[in-house]
């Protein structure tokens, strides 16, 4: 790998400030370039037997780190952010090689990651308790907040740096220590940012990274969730796996944050600024080849502007350059995992068989590499098609017309998911109605950009619970409250 700082390409787990292998000494191979399927790295194949020692290390570090002042924790987070900025290009190169995403998107993810370190450095000093005057004379009630304890982050492969840093920044700001289990597809970029956290001054054991392969992931995740010293778990991934994680955490009554599936609707009304809406959909749908939980998955265009919108969107989609992520001209890279290609084929064939029209795309691109699929736009789409019923997680955009507000709200809410919704209109009254009536934890009002460090991130329904980022609520996920009652003035 062509890195300015080759020491960032680390291939061991990071536990207690040391780079270590698994007890079994087994390693697994990593496809570090989905554009070619090339394997050039390995990492420790940890199993459930490796979990207890990692948790004990994190618990020992917690006993010390939790006593540091919030300002010291904030200073460490800011130092970590500075180091990420200094190594921005190398981190982006690692990210592109692991995920396949275009280099400009990888650079944007690194910048997005830094925003959480800046935000939670401030949140560290905004943790506050309260004092109440009791209804009983001579009595005062105090509530304080303290770090929960050892936390675990189960991180997905689509945004491995952003998700690891967002979760770790929150935990470390609160005074918790953390064990990150990265996806088996993308451990190298997570290990690299952990190295920079060490360089920023975080003590040994405060931030740890435990790698494993796909086969051992269920057992390692279960062992982490069920360990009695682990007090907090955060997971981002599918709803199916989220249900399993919730069951694992129920036994020990763990604090749990779940960021799960999306299937997000994107709605454009006749009175919308169409150019603005097309711009938003281009960015939202094709980013990371559609592999994002908040990507627009079902597009509804009011009938009066349907033909014009589809014509403009299809034309711009056809002009996108598909290629290797390291090519500066590339706008869409390969899918990251092999099952992404098979799922994309299934969704397109199901839609075609049920009467959908393929406006552009529709096939994979084996001449470019094993994981490439054309950006695909489907029209004449109906609700019974898989592409509308299930989250796609690929470069496929289904578009359907609608007639009225009541109809499209019913269509948008006709899913078990409730992560995000997007709508475009100039009608202020309608905007307020949609804000209240759309069943989503996040609403994009005339925008497709809703994720920021200062904005609470999380869904409702089967899209999970708890919030990441934003003021107060996110850091409270890593805190416990204690209430004390004091009697004064001789009153008993």
Buried (B, 14 or more C-beta within 10 A) or exposed (E): BEBEBEEBBBBBBBBBBEBBBBEEEBBBEBBBBBBBEEEEBBBBBBBBEBBEEBBBBBBBBBEEBBEBEBEEBBBBBBBBBBBBBBBBBBBBBBBBBBBBBBBEBBBBBBBBBBBBBBBBBBBBEEBEEEEEEEEEEEBBBEEBBBBBBBBBBBBBBBBBBBBBBBBBBBBBBBBBBBBBBBBBBBBBBBBBBBBBBBEBEBBBBBBBBBBBBEEBBBBBBBBBBBBEBBBBBBBBBBBEBBEBBBEBBEEBEBBBBBBBBBBBBBBBBBBBBBEBBBBBBBEBBBBBBBBBBBBBBBBBBBEEBBEEBBEBBBEBBEEBEBBBBBBEEBBBBBBBBBEBBEBBBEBBEBBBEBEBEBBBBBEBBEEBBBBBBBBBBBBBBEEEBBBBBBBBBBBBBBBBBBEEBEEBBEBBBBBEBBBBBBBBBEBEEBBEBBEEBBBBBBBBBBBBEBBBBEBBBBBBBBBBBBBBBBBEEBBBBBBBEEEEEEEEEEEE
